[in-house]
């Protein structure tokens, strides 16, 4: 798997030419790593950042042009996706991951909105039942991020669980998102299985000069927290709302952080189906 697209390779070469001339030392190296980490994360979030920015801006101002906000978001998401492929900001394998996330997410949306878990309060022409089609792209944003960080940070793993076990767990999590409306909610059991499978798993990633490591359970939590923050922005913008937000915005329940944590497992598994996890190999000094 290539780390960069052709455009990204040119950007990376230009950045290296600048950063390589900076002073060296513990503090200087740490600041450079921190800066590059933030820039790479922002680049990996490009799809999601554009979508979230569009949602936020149209919450602040939206002209009466005869086009619903939801439809504008759907058309804009299509254009963003096509532009990212055309300008080589995204690989075709990443587009496959995004398509998978779109299908999986839309299926969940159709069920959850019919069950009253959340609603889309505005009208839309491009919709399936009570689900505007832009919503699938919100899940695709997560898929885009997960696929892009895998190569941008050159991520490898130590003691990654067998993929077939993680796939079975992902299926169980996905089923529980539906079945808990009718039978017992098994999420605490699923949390326990996630911990058992990934407790010893380490993610290794390169920022600029150095490789770093992080427990995968912590990585899941950090990404889930970021998505929870983005969800608060989305509900404030009334892209969708929960029942307790019908009469005015309120902070999204912290319980949703657990749901996003479990979604991280599904996300990781879907990405590994396209990009199998690579084992960590110590680099020669």
C-alpha positions as CSV (number, residue, x, y, z in Angstrom):
1,X,0.0,0.0,0.0
2,X,1.5,3.3,-1.1
3,X,1.6,5.9,1.7
4,X,0.7,8.9,-0.5
5,X,-1.2,9.7,-3.6
6,X,0.9,11.5,-6.3
7,X,-0.3,14.9,-5.1
8,X,0.4,14.0,-1.5
9,X,3.9,12.8,-2.3
10,X,4.7,16.3,-3.8
11,X,3.3,18.0,-0.7
12,X,5.3,15.7,1.5
13,X,8.5,16.3,-0.3
14,X,8.0,20.1,-0.1
15,X,7.3,19.8,3.6
16,X,10.3,17.7,4.2
17,X,12.5,20.2,2.4
18,X,11.3,22.9,4.9
19,X,11.2,20.9,8.1
20,X,14.6,19.2,7.5
21,X,16.3,22.7,7.8
22,X,14.8,23.4,11.2
23,X,17.0,23.3,14.3
24,X,17.4,19.9,16.0
25,X,17.1,19.1,19.7
26,X,14.6,17.5,22.1
27,X,12.3,20.5,22.3
28,X,12.6,21.4,18.6
29,X,12.0,17.8,17.5
30,X,9.0,17.6,19.9
31,X,7.4,20.7,18.5
32,X,7.9,19.6,14.9
33,X,6.4,16.2,15.6
34,X,3.4,17.9,17.3
35,X,2.9,20.3,14.4
36,X,3.2,17.6,11.7
37,X,0.8,15.3,13.7
38,X,-1.8,18.1,13.8
39,X,-1.4,18.8,10.0
40,X,-1.6,15.1,9.1
41,X,-4.7,14.7,11.3
42,X,-6.3,17.7,9.6
43,X,-5.5,16.2,6.2
44,X,-6.9,12.8,7.1
45,X,-10.1,14.6,8.2
46,X,-10.4,16.5,4.9
47,X,-13.7,14.9,3.9
48,X,-15.3,15.1,7.3
49,X,-13.9,18.6,7.9
50,X,-15.5,19.9,4.7
51,X,-18.8,18.3,5.5
52,X,-18.9,19.6,9.1
53,X,-17.8,23.1,8.0
54,X,-20.6,23.2,5.4
55,X,-23.2,22.1,8.0
56,X,-22.0,24.7,10.5
57,X,-21.9,27.5,7.9
58,X,-25.4,26.8,6.6
59,X,-26.7,26.8,10.2
60,X,-25.4,30.4,10.6
61,X,-26.7,31.5,7.2
62,X,-28.7,29.8,4.4
63,X,-30.3,31.8,1.6
64,X,-33.9,31.1,0.3
65,X,-32.9,29.7,-3.1
66,X,-35.5,27.0,-3.3
67,X,-33.1,24.2,-2.4
68,X,-33.3,22.4,0.9
69,X,-30.2,22.4,3.1
70,X,-30.2,18.6,3.2
71,X,-30.3,18.4,-0.6
72,X,-27.5,21.0,-0.9
73,X,-25.4,18.9,1.5
74,X,-26.0,15.7,-0.5
75,X,-25.0,17.4,-3.8
76,X,-22.0,19.0,-2.2
77,X,-20.9,15.7,-0.7
78,X,-21.0,14.1,-4.2
79,X,-18.9,16.9,-5.6
80,X,-16.4,16.7,-2.8
81,X,-16.1,12.9,-3.3
82,X,-15.6,13.3,-7.1
83,X,-13.1,16.2,-6.6
84,X,-11.0,14.2,-4.1
85,X,-10.7,11.4,-6.6
86,X,-10.1,13.7,-9.6
87,X,-7.4,15.7,-7.8
88,X,-5.8,12.6,-6.3
89,X,-6.6,13.6,-2.8
90,X,-8.0,10.1,-2.2
91,X,-7.2,6.6,-3.6
92,X,-9.7,4.3,-5.2
93,X,-9.3,1.8,-2.4
94,X,-10.4,4.5,0.0
95,X,-13.4,5.2,-2.1
96,X,-14.3,1.6,-1.7
97,X,-14.1,1.9,2.1
98,X,-16.3,5.1,1.9
99,X,-18.9,3.2,-0.2
100,X,-19.0,0.4,2.3
101,X,-19.5,2.9,5.2
102,X,-22.2,4.7,3.2
103,X,-24.2,1.5,2.8
104,X,-23.7,0.3,6.3
105,X,-24.5,3.7,7.8
106,X,-27.6,4.2,5.6
107,X,-29.0,0.8,6.7
108,X,-28.6,1.8,10.3
109,X,-30.2,5.2,9.7
110,X,-33.3,3.8,8.1
111,X,-33.9,1.6,11.1
112,X,-32.9,4.1,13.8
113,X,-35.1,6.9,12.4
114,X,-38.1,4.5,12.1
115,X,-37.5,3.5,15.8
116,X,-37.4,7.2,16.8
117,X,-33.8,7.2,18.1
118,X,-33.2,10.5,16.2
119,X,-34.9,12.5,13.5
120,X,-34.1,14.8,10.6
121,X,-36.3,17.8,11.1
122,X,-36.1,19.4,7.7
123,X,-37.5,18.5,4.3
124,X,-35.4,16.9,1.5
125,X,-36.0,15.7,-2.0
126,X,-33.1,13.2,-2.0
127,X,-34.2,10.9,0.8
128,X,-35.2,7.3,1.6
129,X,-38.1,7.3,3.9
130,X,-37.2,9.6,6.8
131,X,-33.5,9.6,5.9
132,X,-32.0,12.3,3.7
133,X,-29.3,10.8,1.5
134,X,-26.6,13.1,2.8
135,X,-26.6,11.2,6.1
136,X,-24.8,8.2,4.6
137,X,-21.9,10.6,3.8
138,X,-21.6,11.4,7.5
139,X,-20.6,7.7,8.1
140,X,-18.5,7.9,5.0
141,X,-16.5,10.7,6.6
142,X,-15.5,8.3,9.4
143,X,-14.5,5.7,6.8
144,X,-12.5,8.2,4.8
145,X,-10.6,9.3,8.0
146,X,-9.9,5.7,9.1
147,X,-8.6,4.7,5.7
148,X,-6.5,7.8,5.2
149,X,-4.7,7.7,8.6
150,X,-3.7,4.1,7.9
151,X,-1.5,5.2,5.1
152,X,-0.6,8.8,6.0
153,X,0.8,7.7,9.3
154,X,2.1,4.4,7.9
155,X,0.3,2.5,10.7
156,X,1.5,-1.0,11.7
157,X,0.4,-3.1,14.6
158,X,1.8,-5.3,17.4
159,X,-0.4,-8.2,18.5
160,X,-3.3,-7.3,16.3
161,X,-6.2,-9.8,17.0
162,X,-7.1,-12.4,14.3
163,X,-9.2,-10.5,11.7
164,X,-11.9,-13.2,11.7
165,X,-12.4,-12.7,15.4
166,X,-12.7,-8.9,15.0
167,X,-15.1,-9.4,12.0
168,X,-17.4,-11.6,14.2
169,X,-17.3,-9.0,16.9
170,X,-18.1,-6.2,14.4
171,X,-21.1,-8.1,13.2
172,X,-22.3,-8.6,16.8
173,X,-22.0,-4.9,17.5
174,X,-23.8,-4.0,14.3
175,X,-26.7,-6.4,15.1
176,X,-26.9,-5.1,18.7
177,X,-27.5,-1.6,17.4
178,X,-30.7,-3.0,16.0
179,X,-31.6,-5.8,18.4
180,X,-31.4,-3.9,21.6
181,X,-34.7,-2.2,20.7
182,X,-36.4,-5.6,21.1
183,X,-34.2,-7.7,23.5
184,X,-31.5,-7.1,26.0
185,X,-28.8,-4.6,25.2
186,X,-25.5,-6.5,25.1
187,X,-23.2,-3.5,24.8
188,X,-21.4,-4.1,28.1
189,X,-20.7,-7.7,27.1
190,X,-19.4,-6.3,23.7
191,X,-17.2,-3.8,25.5
192,X,-15.7,-6.6,27.5
193,X,-15.0,-8.6,24.3
194,X,-13.4,-5.5,22.7
195,X,-11.1,-5.1,25.7
196,X,-10.2,-8.8,25.7
197,X,-9.3,-8.8,22.0
198,X,-7.4,-5.4,21.9
199,X,-6.0,-5.1,25.4
200,X,-2.4,-6.0,24.2
201,X,-2.7,-4.5,20.8
202,X,-0.4,-1.6,20.0
203,X,-0.6,0.8,17.0
204,X,2.7,2.1,15.7
205,X,2.7,5.3,13.5
206,X,5.1,7.6,12.0
207,X,4.7,11.4,12.3
208,X,7.8,13.0,10.8
209,X,11.2,11.8,12.0
210,X,10.1,9.3,14.6
211,X,7.7,6.4,15.1
212,X,5.3,6.5,18.0
213,X,3.1,3.9,19.7
214,X,-0.3,4.0,21.3
215,X,-2.6,1.3,22.8
216,X,-5.4,0.6,20.4
217,X,-8.1,0.8,23.1
218,X,-6.9,4.4,23.8
219,X,-6.9,5.2,20.0
220,X,-10.5,4.1,19.8
221,X,-11.5,6.3,22.7
222,X,-9.8,9.4,21.3
223,X,-11.4,9.0,17.9
224,X,-14.8,8.3,19.5
225,X,-14.4,11.5,21.6
226,X,-13.6,13.5,18.5
227,X,-16.7,12.2,16.7
228,X,-18.9,12.9,19.8
229,X,-17.7,16.5,19.7
230,X,-18.5,16.7,15.9
231,X,-21.9,15.2,16.7
232,X,-22.6,18.0,19.1
233,X,-21.8,20.5,16.4
234,X,-24.1,18.6,14.0
235,X,-27.1,18.5,16.4
236,X,-26.6,22.2,17.3
237,X,-26.8,22.9,13.5
238,X,-30.0,20.8,13.4
239,X,-28.5,18.4,10.8
240,X,-30.3,15.8,13.0
241,X,-31.7,15.9,16.5
242,X,-32.4,13.5,19.3
243,X,-35.8,13.5,21.1
244,X,-34.5,15.5,24.0
245,X,-33.4,18.2,21.6
246,X,-36.8,18.8,20.0
247,X,-37.5,21.9,22.2
248,X,-34.0,23.3,22.1
249,X,-30.4,22.1,21.8
250,X,-28.8,20.2,24.6
251,X,-25.5,18.4,24.9
252,X,-25.5,15.0,23.3
253,X,-25.6,12.3,26.1
254,X,-22.3,11.0,27.2
255,X,-23.8,7.6,26.7
256,X,-23.4,8.2,23.0
257,X,-19.6,8.1,23.5
258,X,-20.0,4.4,24.2
259,X,-21.9,3.9,21.0
260,X,-19.2,5.7,19.0
261,X,-16.6,3.6,20.7
262,X,-18.2,0.5,19.5
263,X,-18.6,2.1,16.0
264,X,-14.8,2.5,16.0
265,X,-14.5,-1.3,16.1
266,X,-16.8,-1.7,13.1
267,X,-14.9,1.1,11.3
268,X,-11.5,-0.6,11.9
269,X,-12.8,-4.0,10.8
270,X,-14.3,-2.6,7.6
271,X,-11.0,-0.8,6.8
272,X,-9.0,-4.0,7.4
273,X,-11.1,-5.8,4.9
274,X,-9.7,-3.5,2.3
275,X,-6.3,-2.9,3.8
276,X,-5.2,-5.9,5.9
277,X,-3.4,-4.8,9.1
278,X,0.4,-4.8,8.7
279,X,2.6,-6.2,11.5
280,X,5.1,-3.8,13.1
281,X,8.8,-4.4,12.1
282,X,11.5,-2.4,14.1
283,X,13.4,-0.1,11.8
284,X,17.1,-0.2,11.5
285,X,18.9,2.6,13.2
